[in-house]
Amino acid sequence: MKSFLKIFLIICGIGFAIFVDIILMIATAIGSFDKNYSVTELKENFEEKRTEIYEGKDYVNKIIPPNKCRS
């Protein structure tokens, strides 16, 4: 009986660890631990990197075939 209880507790512990890992992976995937940026921080970052952003956008628009959707 004691061996059955030990095996049961070990299986429950492993199951709980797997459950916690899955919850953490889902939370990470949906961005629960990401930093929240303010609107002013986003505007400042855009102003600092304006030329790089537009150069990247122009490059992507040049390499997309004409019959594909451009957004």
C-alpha positions as CSV (number, residue, x, y, z in Angstrom):
1,M,0.0,0.0,0.0
2,K,2.8,2.4,0.8
3,S,4.5,1.8,-2.6
4,F,1.1,2.5,-4.3
5,L,0.8,5.8,-2.4
6,K,4.4,6.8,-3.3
7,I,3.9,6.0,-7.0
8,F,0.6,7.9,-7.0
9,L,2.2,11.0,-5.4
10,I,5.1,10.9,-7.8
11,I,2.7,10.7,-10.8
12,C,0.6,13.5,-9.3
13,G,3.7,15.7,-8.8
14,I,4.9,15.1,-12.4
15,G,1.4,15.9,-13.7
16,F,1.3,19.1,-11.7
17,A,4.7,20.1,-12.9
18,I,3.6,19.5,-16.5
19,F,0.4,21.5,-16.0
20,V,2.3,24.5,-14.6
21,D,4.8,24.3,-17.5
22,I,1.9,24.3,-20.0
23,I,0.2,27.3,-18.3
24,L,3.5,29.2,-18.3
25,M,4.2,28.4,-22.0
26,I,0.7,29.6,-22.9
27,A,1.1,32.8,-20.9
28,T,4.5,33.4,-22.6
29,A,3.0,32.8,-26.0
30,I,0.2,35.3,-25.6
31,G,2.6,38.0,-24.2
32,S,1.7,38.0,-20.5
33,F,5.3,38.8,-19.6
34,D,5.9,41.4,-22.3
35,K,6.7,45.0,-21.5
36,N,3.9,47.5,-22.0
37,Y,4.9,50.6,-23.8
38,S,3.3,54.0,-23.5
39,V,2.1,55.9,-26.5
40,T,4.9,58.5,-26.0
41,E,7.6,55.8,-25.9
42,L,6.2,54.3,-29.1
43,K,6.2,57.8,-30.8
44,E,9.7,58.5,-29.6
45,N,11.0,55.2,-30.9
46,F,9.3,55.8,-34.3
47,E,10.9,59.2,-34.6
48,E,14.3,57.8,-33.8
49,K,14.0,55.0,-36.4
50,R,11.8,56.7,-39.0
51,T,14.3,56.3,-41.9
52,E,15.0,52.6,-41.1
53,I,11.2,51.9,-41.0
54,Y,10.5,53.6,-44.3
55,E,13.5,52.0,-45.9
56,G,12.4,48.6,-44.8
57,K,8.8,49.3,-46.0
58,D,10.1,50.4,-49.4
59,Y,12.3,47.3,-49.7
60,V,9.4,45.0,-48.9
61,N,7.2,46.7,-51.4
62,K,9.9,46.4,-54.1
63,I,10.3,42.6,-53.6
64,I,6.6,41.7,-53.5
65,P,5.3,40.6,-56.9
66,P,2.9,43.0,-58.5
67,N,0.0,40.5,-58.5
68,K,0.2,40.1,-54.7
69,C,-1.6,42.2,-52.1
70,R,0.5,45.1,-50.6
71,S,-0.5,46.4,-47.2
